[in-house]
Every structure is written in C-alpha cells, then in structure tokens.
Amino acid sequence: MHDILQTLGIEADNSGACSGSWIDTRGARLVSVSPRDGSPIGSVRLASADDYETVVARAQAAFESWRMTPAPGRGEIVRQLADQLRSHKEPLGRLVSLETGKVLSEGLGEVQEMIDICDFAVGLSRQLYGLTMHSERAFHRLYEQWHPLGLVGIISAFNFPVAVWSWNAAIAAVCGNMSIWKPSPKTPLTAVAVQHLCNRVMDANGIEGVFGLVIGSNEDVGERMIADRRLPLISATGSCRMGKRVGTVVADRLGRSLLELGGNNALIVMDDADADLALRAVLFGAVGTAGQRCTSTRRLFLQKGIAGRFTERLVEAYGQVRIGDPLDRSTLMGPLIDQDAVDGMMGALRRARDEGAEVLFGGRALDRPGFYVEPTLVRARPDLPLAREETFAPILYVFEFAELDDAL
C-alpha cells in the first residue's frame, strides 16, 4: 500500500484544499479507513469556509484567461491529463479499491472511464459548433456561439469516487469552465490523488485554478457551495434525500442542477426469457459493487412459470459468490463502505422480516476485519413498504407475478 500512496503523492496527512497550489488547511483530521480490513490509509485536514473562499477566488481569477484560451488548446490540456491517468491507472485503480472496497477490476475500470471521458472531451474541444442562420434583415448575419458558464461545483459520492468527477470536469474544462470539487468524506484520498495528477499537468503548462478541490464538512463547504451564486451550475451525485436538498437550494437562486441520485431499480423476467442470460444479468446487477450503485438491481419480478426454478438457480449462484479482499482478482464481492452501511443493511432486513418477508439466502454480517456481509435474497410481496425503499446494500427482493400488469 505504501508504494501506491507514494506514487500518487499521498502522505500520511494531507491538505484538504487546492486550486493550483495546495492550501495549508487546519481543520479537523478526517481519517480514511479502508473497508477492506478497517485499517487507516491516511488522513486529510478538512477545509474551512475561508479555505473554500480562497479556492473560489482563485478560480474566478483564472477563469478570465482560461475562457479566452482556444477550445482546442483547452482540449490539449485534457489530453495531457488523460496521459497522466494512463500512466497511473494501476496505482489509482488500486487506491479506489482500497478506499471504497470495490473489487480491483472495478477500481481499474473506473480509472479507464476517466481516460475515456478525457478522450471524448478532447474530440469535443474541436466540435463546439453553433448554428448559422439567415436573417430577415438585409446585410445581417446570425450565428450561434456557446460561452462557458464560469465555475462549476461538483459533489461526488463514495461509490464512484473519481469517475464522476471526470465526467463533469473534463467536459467543463474544454468548454472553458472551472471546476470546484467536493468529494465524499468517505473517499477523500482518491480525490487528493487525482488533484496531484491535475497539478502536474497544469504546472507543466503554467496554468492554475482550472481544477479545484475542497474537502470539508457540509456546513463549511457543502451548504456554502450549493447556495453560492458564483457557481451557476452544481452537479451532484448521491441519495435522493441529498438531491432534494441540492435541487431546492440551487433552484431558489435560479441556478442549474445536474443530479444523479439513488434508485430502486427492478428487473422483470418473463416465462420465455433466456434463463442463463437473465441469471447472469441479475447476479451482476444485484451483487456488483456490493449493491452500492445507483444502478444496482434491488427488485426482481419473476413470472410464475419461471419463478420456481429461476429462484432455485439464483440461490445456488449466490452461494458461489466469492466474498473477500477486493484486491484479490478472484473476489467477486468486496465489503460495504463502512460500519454504518452494515448497520443499515441489517436494519433493512429486520424491517423485511417484520413485514413477513422470507430471507432465501444470506442476511448475515461476516465476523472478519473490514465491513463484509453476505449478498442477500429476500422473497416478499410487492405491496409491502420495503418494496419502495432505496436500499444501498446487496439485498435483492424477489417477487412473483402472473401477468405483466401485476408486476407493473
């Protein structure tokens, strides 16, 4: 682990704010604990409200020159960032797995998503087209030209600690915008690592302020960011509860929001389905990332003709899921993010049993270092309250139906 951290510039104790150069933050120390074994990885000194103001002020000053940089020139900077990500894919992917508990293939895959979106943004930098139109007035020409918004606030969640930032920041950068990133307090070190990579590129080009980082509390940073009129766009990823708060506050100041929130996704399997294909889809959808995706499968509706045998096969498949160290390439499901997530899953299962649901497989927290649980299958009725819950854990509720209208 030490080699990974050293390669990425992560120290035992790290600053929590940067805008071109690191700020000497002096807030409380936020310790990042690996869900892999419960051990500390490193710490971050939280940014204060004053630190946030410093980052915003630097971004505002840098915007004046960045917006005037030709878009292909901005694309060249993002191309160089993609090269940094390529050369650091292995250590950064491993850090993602260490800090989130995602299996290594997903940690590496997340960094590949960053590389892919940077490549897309580079192409976009030469395609910021606008319409040209005929005017009704003689000797006049009408044309359309898109201008950057300015400062973009990015709030990311723990389950995709780096990819979500890149989806926003790379596009924003080639369009002439600055980014200010508030990462999840559960995964601060991956954000620090990405900021170091950004700084290497920007320092080599004599640029600063385009990519900013502020790791702080909701009170000092989060609430301040979403209410800040200097940030015309807020892109936030997280729970529906968080999204309602962000959407309300940003709308109140007539700002714009991009919200990617939690879900309660369902799959419907009909009697004539390809059972082998459906089984693989259900298993990955429900168990991948230990059920901690906004796109995780949480409900499974089975038509009666296929329900019995499909459920039996699903129980068998769940019994073969290898749970363990996310850095072990043979592991299929790693741990939950922290003890609160484990407690939340156990609470959801207690409520399910109280409502008369039957646990078909799993349902236990595992007694080992880290935050490991069994993937769980629950048979229930679709009219029960639990069927409407947004459960961020590897719990799959199974329902049977006779006709499609019953499932819908």
C-alpha positions in Angstrom: 0.0 0.0 0.0 2.9 2.4 0.8 4.2 2.2 -2.8 0.7 3.1 -4.2 0.3 6.1 -1.9 3.9 7.3 -2.6 3.4 7.1 -6.4 0.2 9.1 -6.2 1.7 11.8 -3.8 -0.5 10.7 -0.9 1.1 11.4 2.5 0.2 10.3 6.0 -1.6 13.7 6.5 -2.8 15.7 3.5 -4.2 19.2 2.8 -7.9 19.3 2.1 -8.0 22.1 -0.4 -6.2 23.1 -3.6 -6.6 25.4 -6.5 -3.4 25.2 -8.5 -1.3 25.1 -5.2 -2.2 23.4 -2.0 -3.7 25.4 0.8 -2.5 24.8 4.4 -5.8 23.7 5.7 -6.1 23.4 9.5 -9.5 21.8 10.1 -10.2 18.6 11.9 -8.4 15.5 10.6 -10.6 13.2 8.5 -9.1 9.7 8.6 -9.8 7.5 5.6 -10.4 3.9 6.7 -10.2 1.0 4.2 -13.3 -1.1 4.2 -11.0 -4.0 3.1 -9.8 -4.5 6.7 -10.8 -1.5 8.8 -7.3 -0.1 8.8 -6.5 3.6 8.3 -5.0 4.6 5.0 -4.2 8.3 5.7 -5.8 11.5 6.8 -6.9 14.8 5.4 -7.1 18.2 7.2 -10.6 19.5 6.4 -11.0 22.8 4.6 -12.7 25.7 6.4 -15.2 28.2 5.0 -12.2 30.6 4.4 -10.4 27.9 2.5 -13.4 27.5 0.3 -13.5 31.2 -0.4 -9.8 31.1 -1.3 -10.4 28.3 -3.9 -13.4 30.1 -5.4 -11.5 33.4 -5.6 -8.6 31.7 -7.4 -10.9 30.0 -9.8 -12.7 33.3 -10.6 -9.4 35.0 -11.3 -8.1 32.1 -13.5 -11.4 32.0 -15.4 -10.7 35.3 -17.2 -7.7 33.8 -19.1 -9.0 30.2 -19.3 -12.2 31.2 -21.1 -10.1 33.0 -23.7 -7.9 30.0 -24.4 -9.0 28.5 -27.7 -11.1 25.4 -27.2 -8.6 23.1 -28.9 -5.9 24.4 -26.6 -8.1 23.5 -23.6 -8.5 20.1 -25.2 -4.7 19.7 -25.3 -4.6 20.2 -21.5 -7.2 17.5 -21.0 -5.3 15.2 -23.4 -2.3 15.5 -21.2 -4.5 14.7 -18.2 -5.6 11.6 -19.9 -1.9 10.6 -20.4 -1.3 11.1 -16.7 -4.3 8.8 -15.9 -3.0 6.2 -18.3 0.4 6.1 -16.7 -1.1 6.0 -13.2 -4.0 3.7 -14.0 -2.8 0.8 -11.9 -2.0 2.7 -8.6 -5.0 4.9 -8.8 -7.3 1.9 -9.5 -5.8 0.1 -6.6 -6.4 3.1 -4.4 -10.0 3.2 -5.5 -10.4 -0.4 -4.4 -8.5 0.2 -1.1 -10.7 3.2 -0.2 -14.1 2.0 -1.5 -13.9 -1.7 -1.2 -14.7 -2.2 -4.9 -13.1 -5.2 -6.5 -9.9 -4.4 -8.4 -11.5 -4.9 -11.8 -14.0 -2.2 -11.0 -11.3 0.1 -9.5 -9.3 -0.1 -12.6 -12.4 0.2 -14.8 -13.3 3.4 -13.1 -10.0 4.9 -14.0 -10.5 3.7 -17.5 -13.8 5.6 -17.6 -11.8 8.7 -16.7 -9.4 8.1 -19.6 -12.3 7.5 -21.9 -14.2 10.7 -21.0 -11.0 12.7 -21.3 -10.5 11.3 -24.9 -14.1 12.2 -25.6 -13.6 15.7 -24.3 -10.5 16.2 -26.4 -12.6 15.5 -29.5 -15.4 17.7 -28.2 -12.9 20.6 -27.9 -12.9 20.8 -31.8 -16.6 20.4 -32.1 -18.2 23.2 -30.1 -20.4 24.1 -33.0 -23.1 26.7 -33.3 -25.8 27.3 -35.9 -25.6 29.9 -38.6 -28.9 31.3 -39.7 -30.3 33.7 -42.4 -31.5 36.9 -41.0 -34.7 38.7 -42.1 -32.7 42.0 -42.2 -30.5 42.8 -45.2 -26.7 42.7 -44.8 -27.1 40.9 -41.4 -25.8 37.5 -40.3 -27.0 35.5 -37.4 -24.8 32.9 -35.7 -24.8 30.9 -32.5 -21.8 30.7 -30.2 -21.8 28.9 -26.9 -20.0 30.6 -24.0 -18.7 29.0 -20.7 -20.9 29.3 -17.6 -17.9 30.0 -15.3 -17.5 28.0 -12.1 -19.0 24.5 -11.8 -19.4 22.8 -8.5 -19.0 19.0 -8.4 -20.3 17.0 -5.5 -19.4 13.3 -5.8 -20.4 10.1 -3.9 -18.2 7.4 -2.4 -19.2 4.6 -4.8 -17.7 6.3 -7.9 -15.1 8.5 -6.2 -13.1 9.5 -9.3 -15.1 8.7 -12.5 -18.0 11.0 -11.7 -15.6 13.9 -11.2 -14.0 13.3 -14.6 -17.4 13.1 -16.4 -18.0 16.6 -15.2 -14.6 18.2 -15.0 -13.2 17.1 -18.4 -16.3 18.4 -20.3 -16.4 21.6 -18.2 -12.7 22.3 -18.9 -12.8 22.0 -22.7 -15.9 24.3 -22.7 -13.9 26.9 -20.8 -15.2 26.4 -17.3 -13.5 25.9 -13.9 -14.3 23.0 -11.6 -14.6 23.1 -7.8 -14.8 19.5 -6.4 -16.3 18.4 -3.1 -15.7 14.7 -2.9 -17.4 12.3 -0.4 -15.8 12.4 3.1 -15.7 8.6 2.9 -13.2 8.6 0.0 -11.0 11.7 0.3 -7.7 10.2 -0.6 -8.7 9.3 -4.2 -9.6 12.9 -4.7 -6.3 14.1 -3.4 -4.5 11.7 -5.7 -6.5 13.0 -8.8 -5.7 16.6 -7.8 -2.0 15.8 -7.7 -2.3 14.4 -11.3 -4.1 17.6 -12.4 -1.5 19.7 -10.8 1.3 18.0 -12.7 -0.4 18.8 -16.0 -1.3 22.4 -15.0 2.2 23.1 -13.6 3.8 21.9 -16.8 1.7 24.4 -18.8 1.9 27.3 -16.4 -1.9 27.2 -15.6 -3.7 27.1 -12.3 -7.2 27.4 -10.9 -8.9 25.2 -13.5 -9.3 22.2 -11.3 -10.1 23.0 -7.6 -10.6 20.7 -4.6 -12.3 21.4 -1.3 -12.7 18.6 1.2 -14.8 19.9 4.1 -17.9 19.5 6.1 -21.4 20.0 4.8 -21.7 23.1 6.9 -18.5 24.8 5.9 -18.3 23.6 2.2 -21.4 21.7 1.0 -24.1 24.1 2.0 -22.0 27.1 1.1 -21.3 25.6 -2.4 -24.9 24.9 -3.3 -26.0 28.3 -2.2 -23.1 30.2 -3.9 -24.3 32.4 -6.8 -20.8 32.4 -8.2 -21.3 28.7 -9.1 -24.1 28.8 -11.8 -24.1 25.0 -12.1 -24.0 22.3 -9.4 -23.5 18.7 -10.4 -24.3 16.4 -7.5 -24.3 12.6 -7.1 -25.8 10.9 -4.1 -29.0 9.9 -2.4 -32.5 11.2 -3.3 -32.6 13.0 0.1 -29.4 14.8 -0.8 -30.7 15.6 -4.3 -33.9 17.2 -3.0 -31.8 19.5 -0.8 -29.4 20.4 -3.6 -32.1 20.9 -6.1 -34.2 23.1 -3.8 -31.3 25.4 -2.8 -29.9 25.8 -6.3 -33.3 26.4 -7.8 -34.0 29.1 -5.2 -31.1 31.1 -6.6 -32.1 30.3 -10.2 -29.0 28.2 -10.7 -28.8 24.9 -12.7 -28.5 21.4 -11.3 -27.3 18.1 -12.7 -28.5 15.4 -10.3 -27.5 11.7 -10.4 -29.4 10.1 -7.5 -30.2 6.8 -6.0 -32.7 4.3 -7.4 -34.9 1.3 -6.6 -34.3 -0.5 -9.9 -36.2 -3.6 -11.0 -35.8 -6.4 -13.5 -38.7 -8.3 -15.0 -38.1 -11.8 -16.1 -40.9 -13.4 -18.2 -41.6 -17.1 -18.7 -40.0 -17.1 -22.2 -36.8 -15.4 -21.1 -33.3 -16.9 -21.7 -32.8 -18.0 -18.1 -29.0 -18.3 -18.4 -28.6 -14.8 -19.7 -31.1 -13.4 -17.2 -29.4 -15.1 -14.3 -26.0 -13.5 -15.1 -27.6 -10.1 -15.5 -29.5 -10.4 -12.2 -26.4 -11.6 -10.3 -24.1 -8.9 -11.5 -26.8 -6.2 -11.2 -27.5 -7.0 -7.6 -24.1 -8.1 -6.3 -21.7 -5.8 -8.3 -20.1 -3.2 -6.1 -21.8 -4.9 -3.2 -25.1 -3.4 -4.3 -23.8 0.1 -3.7 -24.5 1.6 -7.1 -27.4 3.9 -8.0 -27.9 1.4 -10.9 -27.9 -1.7 -8.6 -30.7 -4.2 -9.1 -32.9 -4.1 -6.0 -36.1 -5.8 -7.1 -36.7 -8.9 -9.2 -40.1 -9.6 -10.7 -40.5 -13.2 -11.9 -43.4 -14.6 -13.9 -44.9 -17.6 -12.2 -43.9 -20.1 -14.9 -40.2 -19.4 -14.4 -40.2 -18.2 -10.8 -39.6 -21.5 -9.0 -36.6 -22.9 -11.0 -35.1 -19.4 -11.5 -35.2 -18.7 -7.8 -33.5 -22.0 -7.1 -30.8 -21.3 -9.5 -30.3 -17.8 -8.1 -29.9 -19.2 -4.6 -27.3 -21.6 -6.0 -25.5 -18.7 -7.8 -25.5 -16.6 -4.6 -23.9 -19.5 -2.8 -20.9 -19.4 -5.2 -20.2 -15.6 -4.8 -16.7 -15.3 -3.5 -16.6 -12.6 -0.8 -13.3 -11.1 0.3 -10.3 -8.9 -0.3 -11.2 -6.5 -3.2 -7.6 -6.6 -4.3 -7.7 -10.3 -4.8 -8.6 -10.8 -8.5 -10.7 -13.9 -7.7 -13.0 -11.9 -5.4 -16.5 -11.2 -6.8 -17.9 -9.1 -4.0 -15.9 -6.9 -1.7 -17.0 -5.1 1.6 -19.5 -2.4 2.2 -18.1 1.1 2.6 -18.3 1.3 6.4 -20.0 0.1 9.6 -22.9 2.4 9.1 -23.6 0.7 5.8 -23.6 -2.7 7.5 -25.9 -1.5 10.3 -28.2 0.0 7.7 -28.4 -3.3 5.8 -29.1 -5.3 9.0 -31.9 -2.8 9.9 -33.4 -3.2 6.4 -33.5 -6.9 6.8 -35.1 -6.6 10.3 -37.9 -4.5 8.8 -38.3 -7.0 5.9 -38.8 -9.9 8.4 -41.2 -7.8 10.4 -43.3 -7.3 7.2 -43.4 -11.0 6.7 -40.7 -11.3 4.0 -38.6 -14.5 3.9 -34.8 -14.5 3.6 -33.9 -17.1 1.0 -30.1 -16.6 1.2 -27.6 -14.6 3.2 -28.6 -11.9 5.6 -25.6 -12.0 7.9 -22.7 -9.7 8.6 -19.4 -11.6 8.5 -17.2 -11.7 11.5 -13.8 -10.6 10.0 -11.8 -7.4 9.8 -13.5 -4.9 7.5 -17.2 -4.5 6.6 -18.2 -7.7 4.9 -21.8 -9.0 4.5 -23.4 -11.8 2.6 -25.3 -11.0 -0.5 -29.0 -11.5 0.4 -32.1 -12.7 -1.4 -35.5 -11.9 0.1 -38.9 -13.2 -1.1 -41.6 -10.6 -0.5 -44.9 -9.2 -1.7 -44.7 -6.1 -4.0 -47.3 -4.2 -1.9 -45.0 -4.2 1.2 -43.3 -0.9 2.2 -39.9 -2.4 1.8 -40.5 -2.8 -2.0 -40.4 1.0 -2.2 -37.2 1.5 -0.2 -34.0 2.8 -1.6 -31.7 0.2 -0.1 -28.0 0.8 -0.7 -26.8 -2.8 0.0 -26.6 -6.2 -1.7 -30.3 -7.0 -0.9 -32.4 -8.3 -3.8 -36.2 -8.5 -3.2 -37.8 -11.2 -5.3 -41.5 -11.1 -6.3 -43.7 -13.4 -8.3 -46.4 -12.3 -10.7 -48.9 -14.0 -13.0 -49.5 -11.2 -15.6 -47.2 -8.3 -16.6 -49.7 -5.8 -15.3 -49.3 -7.2 -11.8 -45.6 -6.6 -11.9 -46.0 -3.0 -13.2 
